[in-house]
Amino acid sequence: MAARSTSLPERFGLDRLATPIGTALLVTDAEGALRALDWDDYEHRMRELLRLHYGAVDLSQRSAPAAIKAALSDYFAGNLGRLSAIAWRIAGTPFQQKDWTALAQIPAGTTMSYGALAARIDMPRAIRAVGHANGSNPISVVLPCHRLIGADGSLVKYGGGLERKRWLLRHEGVEV
C-alpha cells in the first residue's frame, strides 16, 4: 500500500475579471502573485493544470490584487505593455519553466513559430516539447502562448480556443 501524502494542499484565491473575450479566471497566491489565468468556459482544464503543477489545491473565492486586475484591464483597453507589470509565479518541470519564461519575452504585436521558440531556448529539436509545454501554460495572456504560430504562419492550437487567439493577436496589431 502506498503511503498517503501528508502535505497540505496549496491555497490559492480565485477571482473573475470581465474581458472583451469572456470572463477570465484569476488564481493568485497569498503573496499576490498570479498562478493561473484561464477562461470560465475552460475552468475544468485550469483546475486540472493546477492539480498537475501543484498537487492538491484549495481554491477559495478571494479578490485578486488590484494591480493585477488593473494591468489586465489596461491591456484589454489597448495598453499592451501593461502585462509586464504583473507579478507571476509558475510551477512545472525545468523545461516548462524555461519555455514559459521565454514566452514572456515575446513582444506584443509579434509572433513566433514553435520552432523559433525551441531555438531561442537552445533546444532547436524540441519543437513538439515546446508545443506540449505551451499546452500546459497555466497563465494565459500574461505568458503569451497566443503569440506562437505554425511554421507556415497558420494559427494553431490555443487552450482558450482559436477565436480568442485570433482576437488577442488582432488586438495586438497582428494581421491574421
C-alpha angles and dihedrals in degrees: 000000000000118000115251118239113251095194117119119245119261109260117221135167123236123209135164132226126191112230134173089260100045141293113318119215112219119199116190136175129231091271091055098252118144111247100172140007119186139139128274091239088057097045093122091055091047092052090049091051090050090051092049093048100038108017113224111019129191109205117191130175107266131148115256115235112283090236092061093047092047093049092050092046090050091050092052089047090057105271094120096177093065094085090077089064092066117102110221138174127195138195123201141103118314088255093051091048091050090049095046093046089053090051089060088059095060105102121234111262094034134092133205133193122243088246092053091051090049089053091047091058090048094252103103094168094052096085095129092045089053088052092051093046091051090051087060095046104134097193108063119194094008091061090039106217086155086077091066116096137173121278088254092054095258125140108252132177126339124177091222094050132272093267090061090046090051091048093048093050093047089047088056092049099258116141108230 
